């Protein structure tokens, strides 16, 4: 019984309450209340302090005769499992239960010695530490969802950058680093990380193999990433421990409408609470220590690192590309093509085969799936003549068979325009050569329909592998650039005008005459004799 409960019992009893009343009010047994009052009385009446306090008598147990055997097993095998101890005692005649044996073993086992962790301090601008922590929060406007706290802490000043994000992917991690550098006004020379895949790709023995993309980012800002030892969280204590402070000071006792509201509150909390408190270890405000450390940080580069994610997506038959299970429209004329999609923090940009931006959408958050972002100008034109010209141009890329198939399809099907666009979208699934062969075969047998092309491809072709998803579509564009007539070598006489008339220091480099098939013939000036061979 702790001192607080003992004090409550004594105060109530001295106030006139009965033992039954005290037991009911404190949810204790009358025997416990009576024993507490007896101990209090003995402590007050004993000649020496503590003389009247006698330890409670422990009841006998079936394990008492086997206590020596248990201690002997633990001395010889400190890590022995309770199940093995139970087997050995059963062999010696023990008939008791497993639970009381586990309790006895736990009380007798010597706890392993934990090596003390020596805290070390770093000099100004030398080190930072970064880590994530996940939280399942109930947002009043968005419901329950999981978010991740990105934390970057400077080792000397303990000033922290904190921001909640939806994922821990490469692009998000790099963008948050950039915002942390800008928030703190510089970059620490080294930064400690755990073994997250964004930073560490794997291990070669005991040596970490760093992600090349992350190394390129680190080189852009001039800092050195350092992976901590596996299963050694004390190494990053300066960034691990503040998460408890974040939970108790920022998250507890507050409700948030959305992730945006949470980050707005976090920015206020950093400036008004975390940065201006007296830190327990440094005994100074982080904002004051940061003022001393900031001149020693690495300066920011003139241009930030481009953390955009670039993926390739096929424009489906409805004119959309898919990213994170959401749909973004592209111009209808690009149906069936595989395009580059650049994903930034808040936007999605679609590029055509010439790598010219053709569409920009607002990025849909991770918590939403199945939403369509459509721009009106991407819909097919109502001008039938213009639409027919565009389709004719696209099918002409497949050769004469493609043009004849389009002509037959538009003549045979009532909704031939829509089927033609869906045929074009098959290029994103099957190799272009196989689609061309399927069109020619369909023309040969007069099968002018989308279903006929799909059946031919299903029987005679294999879908593209991920490596081939964009190669065929870009090959035609690149071949158009490479097929141009190369620049021919120019005679050296055309470069004569670039040379000085009379060299100032030594002879001119190289013969300033034209080369002929018979060999060079230098001109002879007046009064000059050719040197004998």
HELIX and SHEET records of a PDB file:
HELIX    1   1 UNK A    3  UNK A   14  1                                  12    
HELIX    2   2 UNK A   19  UNK A   26  1                                   8    
HELIX    3   3 UNK A   30  UNK A   45  1                                  16    
HELIX    4   4 UNK A   64  UNK A   66  5                                   3    
HELIX    5   5 UNK A   67  UNK A   76  1                                  10    
HELIX    6   6 UNK A   82  UNK A   91  1                                  10    
HELIX    7   7 UNK A   98  UNK A  108  1                                  11    
HELIX    8   8 UNK A  170  UNK A  184  1                                  15    
HELIX    9   9 UNK A  212  UNK A  221  1                                  10    
HELIX   10  10 UNK A  233  UNK A  236  5                                   4    
HELIX   11  11 UNK A  237  UNK A  240  1                                   4    
HELIX   12  12 UNK A  242  UNK A  245  1                                   4    
HELIX   13  13 UNK A  246  UNK A  251  3                                   6    
HELIX   14  14 UNK A  259  UNK A  269  1                                  11    
HELIX   15  15 UNK A  270  UNK A  274  3                                   5    
HELIX   16  16 UNK A  286  UNK A  293  1                                   8    
HELIX   17  17 UNK A  294  UNK A  296  5                                   3    
HELIX   18  18 UNK A  332  UNK A  334  5                                   3    
HELIX   19  19 UNK A  376  UNK A  378  5                                   3    
HELIX   20  20 UNK A  384  UNK A  396  1                                  13    
HELIX   21  21 UNK A  400  UNK A  412  1                                  13    
HELIX   22  22 UNK A  416  UNK A  425  1                                  10    
HELIX   23  23 UNK A  426  UNK A  428  5                                   3    
HELIX   24  24 UNK A  432  UNK A  444  1                                  13    
HELIX   25  25 UNK A  450  UNK A  460  1                                  11    
HELIX   26  26 UNK A  466  UNK A  468  5                                   3    
HELIX   27  27 UNK A  471  UNK A  482  1                                  12    
HELIX   28  28 UNK A  492  UNK A  498  5                                   7    
SHEET    1   A 5 UNK A 160  UNK A 165  0                                        
SHEET    2   A 5 UNK A 143  UNK A 154 -1                                        
SHEET    3   A 5 UNK A 127  UNK A 139 -1                                        
SHEET    4   A 5 UNK A 190  UNK A 193  1                                        
SHEET    5   A 5 UNK A 224  UNK A 227  1                                        
SHEET    1   B 2 UNK A 200  UNK A 204  0                                        
SHEET    2   B 2 UNK A 207  UNK A 210 -1                                        
SHEET    1   C 4 UNK A 309  UNK A 314  0                                        
SHEET    2   C 4 UNK A 338  UNK A 343 -1                                        
SHEET    3   C 4 UNK A 347  UNK A 351 -1                                        
SHEET    4   C 4 UNK A 357  UNK A 362 -1                                        
SHEET    1   D 3 UNK A 320  UNK A 323  0                                        
SHEET    2   D 3 UNK A 326  UNK A 329 -1                                        
SHEET    3   D 3 UNK A 372  UNK A 373  1                                        
END                                                                             
